[in-house]
Amino acid sequence: MTEEMLNKLNPMQKQAVITTDGPLLLLAGAGSGKTRVLTHRIAYLIDNGVRPWNILAITFTNKAAKEMKERVSALCEEGKDVWVSTFHSTCVRILRRDIDKLGYTNQFTIYDTSDSERLMKNIYKAYNINDKVYPVKGVLAEIGRQKDRLVTPREYMISVEKDFRMKKVGELYQIYQDQLKQNNALDFDDLIFKTVMLFRGFPEVLEKYQDRFKYIMVDEYQDTNASQYQLIKLLAGKYGNLCAVGDDDQSIYGWRGADIRNILDFEKDFRNTQVIKLEQNYRSTQNILDSANTVIRNNNARKAKSLWTDRESGEKITVFRAESDRAEAAFAAKTIIDGHDAGKSYADYAVLYRNNAISRVFEEAFVSAGIPYRLLGGTRFYDRLEIKDMLAYLRFIANPNDMISFSRIVNVPKRGIGDSTVEKFINYCMETETPVMTALSMPEMIPDIKSRAKSLYDFYLLINELSSPELTEDVAGLIKAVLYKTGYNAALVAENTDESLGRLENIEELVSKAAEFTESASGQTGLAGFLEEVALVADVDSMEDGENAVVLMTLHSSKGLEFDTVFLAAFEDGIFPGYRAMQSEVLTAMEEERRLCYVGITRAKRKLYITLAKSRMQFGQTQYNKESRFLRELPKELLDIKQTGAAAKASGAVQRPAPAKQSYVPQTRYSTKPVNNYNMPAPKEFTLNYGVGDKVKHLKFGIGTVKDITPAGADFEVTVEFMAGTKKLPAKIANLKKI
């Protein structure tokens, strides 16, 4: 890399690029050019004699990995040989080569959430488990948490030995893992879990990859969980050349296992760490940055830093207090229309919110105003029925042990093979540990399904025909063969509806995707490579550049993105921050909400709107929320407050009107009585011996965590999160016991 290229970086960026040996913590604030630093750092290493295949760069999304790879390749030709991928993609590549040591074949299938649920339901049927006592989703969530913590089924059962209910979950965990192995399949949580187990169990394999990856860079380090942390610590254990890039102020995934301590304690975990801060922002105006800096300084668990820019101060933050949620959405719609009429693109705008339910009124307002929008977080392309059917065929062709894919497609389109026959067939395979294709080749040997033996054998012949090497190397051609040879195309054509024809168009799009993959694939090619790429795609990866539409998305989904103009919607206590964080006695809950606010503010490049409503329809009820406490943390001199109606007369917090002024909403099965528990007195002569955050035990639901306690007349309403789901219980009747 030339000195001229290095001189185009600011001093801190340049220092980060040339600091190559030993552990480095790069604290990269929002919009500080961290991707530029990482790509230049890789190019600098290569220019200074490091072989490109000795460098590993890990990102959190496929989109970010693709962008980084392209930028590195543009800086130096050898950049194409650097491993740039996500955690999960990295682990898949390792497992494809060495998973045989764990008793799998390298053609393993990767199960998504619906596949895991189907497998668990099969286990429930086989073992006569009551899904009301042990909800499938709850059990799978607990299993996922344990895998993220690198806890095996045996270790888990030992830890809960005295709890009958949780011990049963441990048994289901073990059976589930056994069935995954029989299917030669891994679920998403297994990818990192199994890689760490591989490294721990086979030191020679670990050393091979330590020698391969002498220089490691991890982006978004603040979002790593326990298993990701251990994976990186193992890989970097020999040479210690680890560059962790992240921003503790943007750690917003604690609810799914991310541990902010990984970045806060980095210097303790890795001796002689050098710390470099990237604080110059290239995205936002100074007013936006000052607002973000002021809010985040209220957090205690953070490393001191302050974003700044050499750009203009910019406009103040507009705060709009609307009479209702519909008026709030109408304000956003009018602002966007006015901006578009003035020459701006719809794609310049984004509406961000704390939870998906907020999007509905904005969608309705945009439809009425004729504003094109894109809802990120809707049904993914790969989650559509016809696409999952096609992929299930491909997966079963690639991995004939995959009972879940088999059960999905064996009667799609209909072949006269009913659910009862499929259940008996699967039970036979599970009980006798017979591979699916072996059982299909001799279905007459299976008790009780002889009348359907011919249909099963015909399906066996069909799969054999589709499994020819010529087809599996040409994925686009294979999808077409599946579409026509199975009769799927004929069934949709015969249906002859707009929906069925639309489903055919979606399959055509899948064919196009497969053709593009074959042309551009740089890693594993063929059917296995295509299925791997599809399995690891994330929702945000599907966001196409250049689409002229307003983006509607959650704040969590927005991290890593930027927009000219941002609306932070429903900026109200109880929504943002949510009630759980407000009621929690654990400081970290509110601090994570504040970090989410920081992320939202720093998505805006030029203009930020913060909107809230005096009244809002939620769960069929008109509710009145106070303005968000985060709004009160913003510097008042940077706010331009706009209000409508009666609210314009008030200064400060939104005022809640008397209940008599509530409007009736017809045709709803919910009560229209407003929820207002703010000043309700606590029940007299009745106290609780537990509080928010405590563990309690219920006779029916087992052990749970108290999330909220609300006075309710002569009683308290206690919200508890059990494995079976969240329950609202009257305290006197529930008889909860603190543990």
N, C-alpha and C positions, 0 to 999 in steps of 0.2 A: 504494500500500500504506500502510495507516494505521500511525501510530507504535505503536498498541496491538498490532498484529500483529508488528511488529519486536521489541517488548519481550518477546514470548513466546519469543524465541530467546535462547540463552546468549550471552555477550559475543563469543566467537570466531565463532559462527554469524552473529551480526548484522554483525560486521565483514566477513565473507566476502560477505554479501548486498549491502552498500552499496559494496563495492570493485568498481567496474564497468569502469573504463577501464584499458587496458594489460594486460600479461600477469600472471596470478595463478596461483600454485601453491597449491592447497588440499589439504593433507595431511590426509586424513580417515581416522582410525582406524576399526577395526571397530565397528559399532553406534553411530557418533557422529552419526547423523542427517544424512548428506550429501544424501540425496534431498530432505529437507525444506529444506535450504539451497539446493539447486539450483532447486527449484520456486519458493521465495520470491525467489530472485535473478532468475529470469525475470519474475515478477510485478512486482518492484521496477523492473526495466528498462522494462517496458511502462508502469507508472505514471509513470515519469519521461520519457516521450515517445518511447521507442524503439518503432518499429513491430514488431509480432510477427513479421512475415515476414522481418525482418532478424536474427532470432535462430535459431541452429542449436544443438540439444542432441543429443549423440551418446552412446548407451549401448551396452552389449555384448550385451544380449538383448532380444528383442521384448517379453518380459514386463515388463522394467524400463522400456522405452520407453512401453508402454501405461499403466503405473502413473504414470509421470511426467506424461504428457499429461493424464491424468484429474485429477491433483492440481493441475496448473497451471490447467486449465480451471475447477476449483473455486475457485481463488484470484482469477481474473480472467476475464471473458467472452472477451476477445481471445486468451486462451491457446490456443484451438483452432487458431489460425493459425500457431503456432510449429512449426517443423520439429523434431520429436522422433523420432529413429529410430536404428537401429543403423548401424554403418559400412557394412555391405553394403547395407542398405535405402536409405541415403542415396545411395550410388553407383549403385544401380539406377535411382533416380529421375532422377539426372543423366544417366545413359546413355540412358534412354528418350527423353530430349529431344535429345541431341546426339551419339549414337553413330554417326549417319550419316556424320559427318566421318571416322570410322575405317573406313568401308566396310561397316558392318552396317546392318540396318534396325531400327527401334525395337520390332519384334515378336520380338526375339531370345529364344531359350530359355536357361534356366539349368540346366546339367547338374549332377547330384549325382555322388557317387563312383562308383556302379555304372554310370552313363551314360558317365563318362569311361573307365572300364575297358573297357566294350564298344566304345567308339570306338577305343581303343588296340589292342584285340584285332583289330579290322577292319584297322587299319594293319599289324599284324604279319603278317596273312594276305596282304595285298596286296604287302608288301615282303619276304616270306619271312624274318621275324625270329624267331630262336629265343628263346622266352620263358623257357627255362631259363638261358640266358646273360644275357638282359636281362629279368628278371621285371617284369611289367606294373606291379604295385603299387610296386615299387622305383623304376622309371623315373618314374611319375607323382608319387611323393613328391619326387623330385629336381626335377622340373619345378615342383611347387608351391613348394618352397623358393626356387627362382630367381625365381619370380613375386613371392613375398613380399619378396625383396631387390631387385625391380624390374630384374632382369637379363633382357634379351631373348634369343631363341635365337641371334642372331648374336653378341652379346656373350659368351654362354656358350661358344660354339664357339671363339671366339678365346682365351678364358681356359684352355681345356683342349686346345689345339691339339696338344700333344705327347703326349697320352694317348689312344690309339686307342679304348679302351673308352668313355671319357667323351665323346669326340667323336661317337661313334655315338649316345649319349644326346642330345647336342645336336642331331643330325640328326633324331632322333625327336621332339624338342621342336618343331622347326620344322614337321615334317610334321603333328604333332598340332595345332598352332596353325592351320595352313592348313586342315585338315579342320574344325576348329571354325568357322572363318570361312565355309567352304562350307556348313556346316549352319546358319549364322546363329545360332550358339550360343556361350555363354561358360560356362566352368566357374567354380566358386565363387571360386577364386584370381584369376580374371580381373577380377572386379568392381572391386576396388580398383586392381589393376594397370592396367586399361584406363582408369580414370578419371584416374589420375596421368598416363598417356601422353597422354590427351586434353588435360589442362591444360598439360602441357609443350609439346605440339605446336601448340596453338591458344590463344595468350595472350588473345585476345578472349573466348574461352569462360571462361577462368579469371577474367578481370576481371569478367565478368558475375556469377559466383558469389561473388567477393570483395565486390562491391557489394551482393549479395543478403544475404550473411551477415556483417554487420558485427560481430556479437557471437557468439562460438563458445564452447561449453562441452563438454568431453569427460570423460565419467565413466570410471572404471577405467583411467586413463591409464597405470598401471604395466604393463598388459597389451598395450600397443600394440607392433606390430612395425615393421619398416623402412618398409613401404609405407604403413601407417596414419600413421606419423609424418610422412612426406613429404606425404601428402594434407593433413593438418592444417596443416603448415607453409606449404604453398602457399595454402590457403584464408585463413589468418590473416595472410598476408604483407603485405597492403595497410594494414589498420587496426590489427593487433596486439592486438585485444581478445580474447585467448584465456584462458579459465579451464580449467586442467587439474586435474581432481579425481582423487585416487587415494591409494594407500597402498603404498609400496615394500615394506612388511612382508607384503603379500598378493600379491606378484608370483610366481605359481606356474606360468606357462605358457611358460617358457623353452624347453621341449622342442618347442613348436610355433611357435617364432619370436619370441615376445615378448621385448623387450629392456629390462631394468630400467634401463639407462642413460638411456632416454628420460625417466624421471622423476627419476633421480638427477642428471642434467646439465641439467635444465630451465632453471635460472638462467643457465647458460652459453649455451644455445641461444637464449634470449629475454631480451634486455637489459632492465634495470630491473624485473625480476620482483619482485612482492610475494609473500611466503610467509606463509600462515596455517595454523596447526595446529588441528585439531579432535580433542581428546584426551578429552573427556568422553563416556563410554559410557552409552547408555540401554538396553542389552540385558542385560548379564551382571552377576553378583555380583562383588564386589571380589576374592574368592578366585580366581575363574576368571580375572579380568583380571591379577591378580598372577602367576599361573602363566604366562599367555601372555607378559607383559612379561619375566619372568625367562628364559624360553626364547629369545625373539627377540633379547635383548641379546647373545647369543653370536655373532650375525652381525656382520660388519665392514661389508659394503656396505649401509648403511641410513642414514636420517636419524633423528636422535635424537628420540624421542617416547615417551610413557608413558600408557597408557589408565588412566582412573580413573572412578569412579562415586560418586554420593551415595546409592546404594542400600546395603542391608545387606551384611555380609561374606559371608554365605551358608554353605552346607555345604562341607566339605573335598572335594577330588577323591578319589573312591574308585578305588583301584587293585586290580584283581582278578587274581591269578595262578592260573590254572587248570592242572589236570593235563594237559588235552588241549584241542584245538580244539573238540571236542564239548562238553566241560565248560564252556568259555568261552561257547559259544552258549547252553547250557542256563541259565547264570547270567543272561545277558541276558534270556532268555525268562521266567524266574521273576521277575526284577525288574520286567519290564513287566506281567506278570499281576498281581503284587501291587499295582503302581501303579494298574492299571485297576480292580481290586477296590476300591481306596480312592477311586475317583471320577475318576481321570485319564483322558484320552482317549488312544487308541492313537496319534493324530496328534501327541501331545506328544513322541514318541520318534523318534530317528533313530540308525541304526547306520552309522558312517562307516569306510571302510577305504581302504588305499593302492591295492589293485588288485582287480578284479572277482572274481577267483578266490576271495577270502575269503568271498563272500556265500553260497556253497553250504551250509555247515554251519548258518548262521543261518537260511536259508530252511527247511531240514529241521527245525530246532528249532521254528521258528514254526508250521510246518504241524502238527507233532505237538502243539503246545500250543494250537492253534486261534487263533493270533494273526493277524489280517489284516495283510498287509504289501504294500508297493508297491516293486518293484525298479526304480529309475531307472537306465536304461542298458540295458534289455532291447530287444526289437524295437519300434521306433517304429511308431506307427500308419501313418505315411506310407511306411514301408519294407515293409509287408505286400504280398504278391503281388498281390492283387486291387486294392488301392489304387494301386499302381504301374501296373497295367494301365490303370485308368481315367484316371489322370493322363497316361499316355503318349498315350492317345487325345486328351485335351484339348490336350496340347502340340503334337501333330501338326496338329490343327485350327488352332491359333493360329499355328503356324510350319511350313508345308508343306515347308520345306527340311531339317527335322530328321530325318536318316536314322536316328538312334539310336532315337527314339520309333517311327518307321516300322517298323524291324526287330523291335521288341518286339511290335507289335500286328497286323502284317499277317496273321499266322496264328493270332490269338487272338480268339475261339475258332477252332478249326481250320477252314480253308477249302481244304485240299488244296494249300497253298503251302509246300513243304518248305524245309529249311535251304539246300539246294543252289541252289534257285531264288532265294532271298533273297540269297545270297552273290553269285550272278551279277548280279542286279539292282543291288546296291550297288556292285559293282566297275565296272559299266557307268556308273553315275552319277558315281563318283569319277574314272574315267579320262576321261570325256567332259565332266565338269563340267556335267552335265545336272541341273536341279532335279528332285526326286523326283516331284512331281505332274505335271510335263511328261512324264517317262518313263512314269508310270502311265497317262497318257492315250493312249499309243501303244505298249503293251508288245509288240505284234507286231513292232516294229522292232528289238527287242533280241535278239541272237543267242542260240541255245541254250535259250530259255525259251518258245518259241512255244506249247508244249502247255499252259502255265500262263497264257497271255496273257489268256484270258477271266476267270480268277479274279482276276488283278491289276486288270483293267479294272473288274470288279464292285466291287472294293475302292475304286477311284478314285471311282466313282459314289456309294458309301456315304459317303465322306469329304466329297464335294461337298454331299451332302444335309445332313450334320451341320454344315456350315460356314455355314449361312444366318445372316444378321445377327440374326434374331429369337432363334435359339437361343444364339448366343454372348454375347448381353447378359444372358440368364437362365441363369447357370451351373448352378444346381440343376436346371433343366429340361433343360439340355444333358446333364448326367450321366445323367439318367433316359433321355433319348433314346439315348445311347450304350449304356446297359445293355440296352435292349430291341431297338433296331434292329440292333445287331451280333450278337445272339443270345447274348450273354454271360449274361444272366439265364436263358434257356432251358437253357443248358448246365449251370449250377449247379443249377437245379431238377431237371433230369434225373438229375444225379448223386445227389441226394437223400441226402446224408450229413450228420451233425452239422457236419462241417468245411465243406461247401459252403454249408449254410444259415447258418453263422457268417460266412462270407465275404460273403454277401448282406447280412447285418446290418451288416457293416463298410462296405459300399458305401452303405447307407442312412444311416449316420453321416456319410459323406462328403457326401451330399446335404444333410444338416442343416447341416454345416459351411459349405457353399456358400451356403445360404439365410441363415445368420447373417452371413456375409461381405457379402452383398448389402445386408442391412439396416444394417450398421454401418460399411461401408467409408467412410473419410474421404479416402483418396488415390485412386489409380487404381482404377477400377471395372471391371466386366465380366470376361471370361475372362482377359485379360492380368493384371489386378490380382489375381485369385484365384490364378493360377499363381505370381505373384511372392511372394505371402504364404506359400503352401505351401512354395516352394523355400527360403525364408529362415527357416523355423521351426526352432528349436533344441530339443534333447532336454529341457532344463530348462524350456523354455517350456510344455511339455505337462503340467507338474506342477500339478494342480488344487488349489485351496484348498478346505478343508473336507472332504476325503476322510479318513474315520476309519480310518487304517491307519498302521502303523509304516513309516518310509521307510528303505530300504536303498540306499546310494549311495556312490560314490567321493568322496574328499576333494576332488578337483578339481571335481566336479559340485556340491559343497555351497556353494561360495563365493557369497556374496550371500544365503544362506538362514539361518534361525535356528530353533532348536527348544528347547522347555523342557528336555528331557533328551537328552544325547548320549552314545553309546558310541563311543569311539575303539578300534577292534578291531585285533587282531594287532599290538600295539605292541612289535615285536621287530626287532632288528638283522637285516638281510637282507630284511626285508619293509618296515619303515618305521623308518629309512631303508632304501632298497633297496641291494642289493649294488653296483650300478653307482656310486651316489653314494659308498658306503663305500670302494670301490677307486679312485675317481677322484682324481688328483692335482690336479685343478682345484677350487679352493675353492668356486667358484660352485655346483657340483653339490650339495654338502652344504648350502650356505646356502639353496638353493631347497627342499630337503627340509624344512629347519627352518621356512621360511616356510609350507610346507604344514601343518606341525604347528601353527603359530600360527593358521592359518585354521581348522583343526579344533577347537582349544580354544575359539576365540571364536565358534563356532556355538552354543554352549550358553548358555542364558539363566539357568537356575537350578541345574542339576545336571550334572556331568560324570563319566562313568565311563571309566577307561582299563583295557582288558583285554588280557591276553597269555596264551599257553599254553606249558606246559613241553614238550609235544610236539605236532607238527602234521603232518597228512598233506598232502604237496605232491608233485605229479607222480608219485603212486603210491608215494612213499617217506615213511617216518616221519622227520621232521627235528627237530632241536633247535636252537633259536635263543636267543641271549642276549637279555635284555631290551633294549629300545630305548635307545640312548644319550640320546635326548631325555627319557626318564623320569628318568635320572640328573641332568638339568639342571633338573628341576622342584624348587621349594623343598620340602624334606622336611617342614617344619612344616605344610604345606598338604595333605599326603597322608594318606589313611586306607587303609592297605594290608590287603587281605583275601586269604587263600590257602586252598587246599584240600589235603587229603591230606598227603603227605610234604613238599610245598612249604611247608606252614605252619610246619615246624620250622626252615626256613632264613630267614635275613634277608639282604637284599641281592639279588644276581642269581639268576635261576632256575638251578638246578644240573642239569647233564645227567647222566643215569644211565649206567651202564656198558652197552655194547652187548648184553651177555648178557640184559639185562632187556627187550629189545625184543619187542614183540608181533608175531605174524605176521598179516598181512592177506590172507585168501584171495581167490581169484578175481580176481587182478590180473595183467596181463601185464608189469608192471614189477617190478624187484627190490625187495624189502622191506628191504634192507640200509640202515641209516640213513646219511645223508650227514654226515660229520664231518671237515672238513678243517682245523679250528682250529689244532691243534698239530702238524700233519704237517711234518716237516723238509723243507727245500729239497733238491733233488737235489744230490749232491756232484759237484764238478768239472764243473759245467754252469751257465753263466750266460747271461742274455739281454742283448742290447744295446738293448732297447726296454722301455718300461714302459706302464702304464695311461695312456691318453690320447694315446699316440703314433700316428702314421699309419704303416701297414705295407702291404706289397704281397705278394699271394699269386699264384702262377702261374696258378691257375684263376679265383679269385674277384675278382682285381683289387685295388684300393686299399680299405682299411678302417681303422677306428679300434679300437684295443685297449681293451676295456671291463673285462676281468678277467684276472688271472693267478693260477692256483692250483697249488701243488705237487701232483704226481701220481706218487709213487714215484720212479722214475729220470728223470722227465720233468716238464714243466710242461703244464698244460692252459690254453690261451690262448683267451679268448672275444673274438671280433672281430666288429664290426658292419660288414658289407659291404653294398653296394647290393642284393645278392641275398638279404640276410637275415643274421641273427646266426648265427655258426658257432663251435662249440667244437672246437679243433684241438690235437693233440699238437705241442708246439713243435719237437721234433727232426724230425718228418716234414714238418710244414708248411713249414719253411724260410722263415719270414717275413722280409722285408727292411724295415728301417726306412727311411722316406723323409723 
